[in-house]
Amino acid sequence: MTIENPELKEDFLFLAEAVEAAGKLALGYFGNAPASQKKSDGSDVSEADLAVNSLLRDKLTAHRPDYGWLSEESEDKADRLDRERVWVVDPIDGTRAFLNEKPEWVVSAALVVAGEPTAAAVFNPVKRAFYKACSGQGSWKNDSPLSLPEVAAPDRLPIIISNGHFRKGNLDKAYPAITRIWVNSIAYRICLVAEGKAFATVSLSNKNEWDLAAAHLILSEAGGLLTTRSNEIPGYNNPNPLIESIVAAAPVDHRQILDHLNAEFP
């Protein structure tokens, strides 16, 4: 990999190093009954989430004190909106799986520049799966480059989706051999699509920017497409960091999935 912009190269390498350290820290809590509580929105937060958040905040903001910060486990401060460059972080995406001792969680972090992810790292330390991407440079799992096939693959790959989607069976009619699976972490689900272990993932519920930013770049650099169900490409570092839905797939499948989805949920 050759990154011509020296500042971006430094940020990418530092981000990957910080996420690797954060993943190792989180792994020390995994399976050891970390303390947890419910947040006001009903989601779980554990002492591991908070410890990982502190590690990443300390490392990344010390590295670039002039960059903004947006994280699930930090108070959102409006000054990030004045920054061109912002770290967007989910300390543990898939906290429920983490607490239930399922290996379906990741540490996820991205550098967003002018609303677009430009460097990304998503690490599942249980699976030893480290996904990375840099804008215009491709994406990798560990040391292997990721590249999605140009032909449709639902006859041999599963879709990662909840059973509540496509209740009228439109997707099953289009893809008779389709298999549905579920994975708790949305960032991990998108990375599995980028890796070619699933042909798509769909979610109709609101997602936060920190859920998607890093995995979005990893999928895009592998040749995939991530949009809302309205076929809009999400931007990042918005005043309200919510994204209404996502459809992530190889371009050859993306349009067909959207068509079937909108037929069921007009």
PLY file of the C-alpha trace (Angstrom):
ply
format ascii 1.0
element vertex 266
property float x
property float y
property float z
element edge 265
property int vertex1
property int vertex2
end_header
0.00 0.00 0.00
1.27 3.42 -0.97
-0.43 6.43 0.61
0.94 9.57 -1.00
-0.56 11.98 1.52
1.86 11.77 4.48
-0.68 13.11 6.98
-3.32 10.56 5.93
-0.74 7.78 6.03
0.27 8.75 9.56
-3.36 8.95 10.66
-4.21 5.59 9.09
-1.30 3.78 10.70
-1.93 5.41 14.07
-5.64 4.59 13.90
-4.93 0.93 13.17
-2.44 0.78 16.03
-4.91 2.36 18.46
-7.76 0.04 17.44
-5.52 -3.00 17.81
-4.61 -1.90 21.35
-8.28 -1.25 22.10
-9.26 -4.70 20.87
-6.69 -6.34 23.11
-8.00 -4.34 26.07
-11.60 -5.37 25.32
-10.56 -9.00 24.98
-9.32 -8.93 28.56
-12.88 -8.23 29.73
-14.55 -10.70 27.37
-15.90 -13.75 29.20
-15.06 -12.29 32.60
-18.51 -10.91 33.51
-17.75 -7.19 33.20
-20.06 -4.85 35.07
-22.81 -3.38 32.90
-25.89 -1.23 33.06
-28.72 0.04 30.86
-28.48 3.42 29.19
-31.44 5.77 28.86
-32.27 4.32 25.43
-32.39 0.78 26.83
-29.12 -0.38 25.29
-26.33 -1.94 27.31
-23.04 -0.36 28.28
-20.29 -2.23 30.09
-17.15 -1.25 31.90
-15.30 -2.62 28.86
-17.06 -0.13 26.54
-16.01 2.73 28.79
-12.43 1.51 29.18
-12.01 1.07 25.44
-13.56 4.47 24.81
-11.09 6.10 27.19
-8.13 4.37 25.57
-9.14 5.41 22.06
-10.03 8.96 23.08
-6.73 9.42 24.89
-4.65 8.02 22.04
-6.45 9.58 19.09
-7.07 13.03 20.54
-3.48 13.22 21.79
-2.29 12.28 18.30
-4.46 14.94 16.64
-5.79 17.39 19.24
-7.32 19.58 16.55
-9.59 16.82 15.22
-13.18 16.44 16.38
-14.51 13.48 18.36
-17.78 11.54 18.04
-18.27 8.34 20.02
-21.15 6.27 21.31
-19.77 6.44 24.84
-18.84 10.13 24.99
-20.95 13.22 25.46
-21.58 14.68 22.03
-20.06 18.15 21.79
-21.15 20.58 19.08
-17.59 21.76 18.39
-17.04 18.66 16.23
-19.27 20.30 13.63
-16.64 23.00 13.16
-13.89 20.48 12.46
-13.11 19.20 8.98
-11.57 16.04 10.44
-13.36 13.97 13.07
-12.66 10.64 14.76
-15.89 8.56 14.72
-15.73 5.70 17.20
-17.77 2.79 18.50
-15.69 1.32 21.34
-17.58 -1.99 21.24
-20.14 -2.46 18.51
-22.23 -5.43 19.59
-22.17 -4.91 23.35
-25.05 -7.33 23.88
-23.13 -10.09 22.12
-20.03 -9.12 24.10
-21.93 -9.50 27.40
-23.46 -12.79 26.23
-19.96 -14.07 25.38
-20.67 -14.36 21.66
-17.79 -13.47 19.30
-19.97 -11.07 17.28
-18.53 -7.74 18.44
-15.85 -5.41 17.17
-13.94 -2.26 17.99
-14.72 0.20 15.22
-13.14 3.59 14.43
-12.84 5.86 11.42
-11.36 9.17 10.45
-14.00 11.27 8.69
-12.83 14.17 6.52
-15.41 16.65 5.18
-18.19 14.16 5.84
-16.54 11.11 4.27
-14.63 8.24 5.92
-11.02 8.26 4.75
-9.34 5.79 7.14
-10.96 2.89 8.97
-10.21 0.03 11.32
-12.61 -2.64 12.56
-11.18 -5.34 14.83
-12.76 -8.55 16.11
-10.05 -9.85 18.43
-11.91 -13.08 19.26
-11.98 -14.07 15.60
-8.57 -12.47 14.97
-10.18 -10.56 12.13
-8.73 -7.10 11.58
-10.34 -5.09 8.77
-8.70 -1.90 7.53
-9.21 0.56 4.72
-7.82 3.83 3.44
-9.58 5.99 0.89
-8.45 5.14 -2.63
-6.06 2.45 -1.38
-8.34 -0.56 -0.95
-9.32 -2.59 2.09
-7.94 -5.66 3.79
-8.73 -8.38 6.27
-5.49 -8.93 8.15
-2.97 -8.89 5.27
-5.33 -10.06 2.51
-6.93 -7.52 0.15
-10.73 -7.54 -0.09
-12.50 -7.47 -3.45
-16.16 -8.30 -4.04
-17.14 -10.48 -7.01
-18.81 -8.86 -10.00
-21.43 -11.62 -10.27
-24.43 -12.20 -7.99
-23.84 -14.76 -5.27
-27.04 -15.34 -3.22
-27.21 -18.98 -4.35
-24.07 -19.72 -2.33
-23.81 -16.96 0.27
-26.20 -16.01 3.09
-27.84 -12.67 3.71
-27.42 -11.18 7.19
-30.87 -9.93 8.06
-33.51 -10.11 10.79
-36.48 -12.40 10.26
-38.81 -9.39 10.36
-37.61 -8.13 6.95
-39.18 -9.24 3.66
-42.24 -10.74 5.35
-44.09 -11.02 2.02
-41.36 -13.27 0.72
-40.29 -11.10 -2.20
-36.62 -11.71 -1.49
-37.14 -15.47 -1.20
-38.98 -15.50 -4.53
-36.12 -13.65 -6.20
-33.47 -15.81 -4.54
-35.03 -19.27 -3.91
-31.85 -20.71 -2.40
-31.27 -17.82 0.00
-30.12 -18.50 3.56
-30.71 -15.99 6.35
-28.30 -15.57 9.26
-27.96 -13.02 12.04
-24.92 -11.27 13.53
-25.29 -8.76 16.36
-22.75 -6.09 15.36
-23.74 -4.01 12.33
-20.13 -3.02 11.68
-19.09 -6.68 11.70
-21.99 -7.58 9.40
-20.88 -5.03 6.84
-17.29 -6.28 7.05
-18.50 -9.85 6.45
-20.15 -8.60 3.25
-16.89 -6.88 2.26
-15.06 -10.14 2.96
-17.43 -12.13 0.77
-18.89 -14.23 3.58
-22.38 -12.81 3.02
-23.86 -11.31 -0.12
-25.70 -8.50 1.68
-26.94 -7.12 4.96
-30.05 -5.00 5.50
-31.31 -3.04 8.50
-34.42 -0.86 8.55
-33.85 0.57 12.03
-31.98 3.80 12.74
-28.23 3.46 13.00
-25.73 5.89 14.45
-22.83 7.23 12.47
-20.37 5.45 14.76
-22.03 2.12 13.86
-21.29 2.58 10.17
-18.45 4.98 9.34
-15.50 2.56 9.48
-17.28 -0.44 7.97
-18.73 1.78 5.22
-15.25 2.64 3.98
-14.09 -0.98 4.24
-17.02 -2.13 2.11
-16.66 0.70 -0.40
-12.95 0.08 -0.89
-13.72 -3.62 -1.48
-16.07 -2.62 -4.29
-19.34 -2.73 -2.36
-22.15 -0.25 -1.97
-23.81 1.02 1.20
-26.87 3.25 1.05
-30.07 3.92 2.92
-33.24 2.22 1.70
-33.84 5.50 -0.18
-30.63 4.77 -2.11
-28.78 7.70 -0.54
-25.12 7.36 0.44
-24.73 8.40 4.10
-22.58 11.36 5.02
-20.94 11.69 8.41
-20.40 14.27 11.15
-23.96 15.57 10.93
-25.65 17.54 13.75
-27.96 14.57 14.28
-25.73 11.52 13.80
-28.58 9.15 12.87
-28.86 7.22 9.60
-32.34 5.88 8.88
-31.52 2.48 7.41
-28.86 0.61 5.47
-28.57 -1.77 2.55
-25.02 -3.05 2.03
-24.13 -5.35 -0.86
-22.11 -5.75 -4.00
-23.43 -3.35 -6.68
-24.75 -6.26 -8.77
-27.16 -7.19 -5.94
-27.81 -3.81 -4.35
-30.43 -2.49 -6.80
-32.44 -5.71 -6.77
-32.48 -5.83 -2.98
-33.70 -2.23 -2.85
-36.46 -2.99 -5.32
-37.73 -5.97 -3.32
-37.39 -4.09 -0.06
-39.40 -1.13 -1.26
-42.06 -3.43 -2.69
-42.65 -4.80 0.80
-42.26 -1.53 2.74
-43.45 1.20 0.36
0 1
1 2
2 3
3 4
4 5
5 6
6 7
7 8
8 9
9 10
10 11
11 12
12 13
13 14
14 15
15 16
16 17
17 18
18 19
19 20
20 21
21 22
22 23
23 24
24 25
25 26
26 27
27 28
28 29
29 30
30 31
31 32
32 33
33 34
34 35
35 36
36 37
37 38
38 39
39 40
40 41
41 42
42 43
43 44
44 45
45 46
46 47
47 48
48 49
49 50
50 51
51 52
52 53
53 54
54 55
55 56
56 57
57 58
58 59
59 60
60 61
61 62
62 63
63 64
64 65
65 66
66 67
67 68
68 69
69 70
70 71
71 72
72 73
73 74
74 75
75 76
76 77
77 78
78 79
79 80
80 81
81 82
82 83
83 84
84 85
85 86
86 87
87 88
88 89
89 90
90 91
91 92
92 93
93 94
94 95
95 96
96 97
97 98
98 99
99 100
100 101
101 102
102 103
103 104
104 105
105 106
106 107
107 108
108 109
109 110
110 111
111 112
112 113
113 114
114 115
115 116
116 117
117 118
118 119
119 120
120 121
121 122
122 123
123 124
124 125
125 126
126 127
127 128
128 129
129 130
130 131
131 132
132 133
133 134
134 135
135 136
136 137
137 138
138 139
139 140
140 141
141 142
142 143
143 144
144 145
145 146
146 147
147 148
148 149
149 150
150 151
151 152
152 153
153 154
154 155
155 156
156 157
157 158
158 159
159 160
160 161
161 162
162 163
163 164
164 165
165 166
166 167
167 168
168 169
169 170
170 171
171 172
172 173
173 174
174 175
175 176
176 177
177 178
178 179
179 180
180 181
181 182
182 183
183 184
184 185
185 186
186 187
187 188
188 189
189 190
190 191
191 192
192 193
193 194
194 195
195 196
196 197
197 198
198 199
199 200
200 201
201 202
202 203
203 204
204 205
205 206
206 207
207 208
208 209
209 210
210 211
211 212
212 213
213 214
214 215
215 216
216 217
217 218
218 219
219 220
220 221
221 222
222 223
223 224
224 225
225 226
226 227
227 228
228 229
229 230
230 231
231 232
232 233
233 234
234 235
235 236
236 237
237 238
238 239
239 240
240 241
241 242
242 243
243 244
244 245
245 246
246 247
247 248
248 249
249 250
250 251
251 252
252 253
253 254
254 255
255 256
256 257
257 258
258 259
259 260
260 261
261 262
262 263
263 264
264 265
